[in-house]
Amino acid sequence: MTLNLINLLGLKSTYGAYITDITPAGPGEKAGLHAGTTTTSIQNLNSGGDLVIAVDGQPVQQFNDLMRYIVVHKSPGDTITLTVLRGDQKLDIPLILGVRR
């Protein structure tokens, strides 16, 4: 992410996977993850979402790190723990993986 994007979204970290959308009734919604809801100057990009900075204790520098970990080490039905930044809070959120569609 660029510095401008980090500032626009109000993020407290320069790395991680930003959650832009949550599938209704999907694993992310069931786990309580938050997508952004506050309009920004960039169309279809809202601020206020969770920023995933680790999965099962492994750092997430960008979205590909998160996906690579899940594909290589996990299967549908497994539980992972996402460490997210939500505003000024750092939270560990368990999530049960579903089937990718």
N, C-alpha and C positions, 0 to 999 in steps of 0.2 A: 504494500500500500504506500502511496505517496504521502508526504507530510501534509499536503493540502487536504487529502482525503481523511487522514487521521484526525486533523483538526476539525474538519467539517462534521465528522461523526462524533466528535467529542470523546475519542478513545483515549485510554490511559496507558496504551502500549503501542509499540511500533511493529509488533508482530502478532500473528494469530489468524484465525479464520472467523470472519465476521458473519453473523447470521442475518441474512436479508429476508428470509422467508421460512415459514413453518407450514408443513403440510397438515391440514386439519385432520385430527384423529390419528396422526402419525406418531412415530416414536419420539420425535422432538417435542411435540405438543404434550404428549403423555408425561414426558420427563419434566415439563415445566420450563423449557427453553423459551427465550424471548427473541422475536424479530423486532427490527426497528419499526416505530410507529410515528415518529415525528418527521414531517416533511423537511427536505433539504432543498438546496438549489439545483441538485442533480435529479433529473426525472427518474422515477422508480427506485430511488435510493433514500431510505428513511434512516434517521439516527435513532439511537436508543436501544439497539439490539445487543445481544450477548456477543462477546468476543471469546472464542475458544482458544485458550493458550496452551492446553495440554490434554492428552488423552491417556488414561491409565498411567499418569506420571511422565509420559513422554512428551517433550516440547512440541508444540505445533507452531511452526514459523509461518505457514501458509496453508490454504485449503488442501493442497496436494499431500501434505504430510499427514493430515487427518485421514484422508481417503486411503492412502497407501497403508497406514497402520491397520485400518479396519479390514481392507481386502486381504492383506497378508496374514494377519493374526487372529481374525475373528470371523464368526459365522452368524447367520440370523438366529436369534434367540439368546445370544451371548449378551452379558451386561458389560458395558464400558463405563468408566467414570470420566466425565468431561470436566476439566477445570476451566471456568469461565470468569471473565470480568464483566460485571453488571454494574455500571456506574462506578462507584468507589468500592464495591464489594468484590471479593474473590470467593467464588462458590465452587464446591465439588458436587456435580449433579450426575447421579446414576441414570443410565439410559439403556433400555433393552433394545437391541438391534432388530429391525424388521427386515423383510425381503426387499431388495432394491427393485424399483420399477422403472 
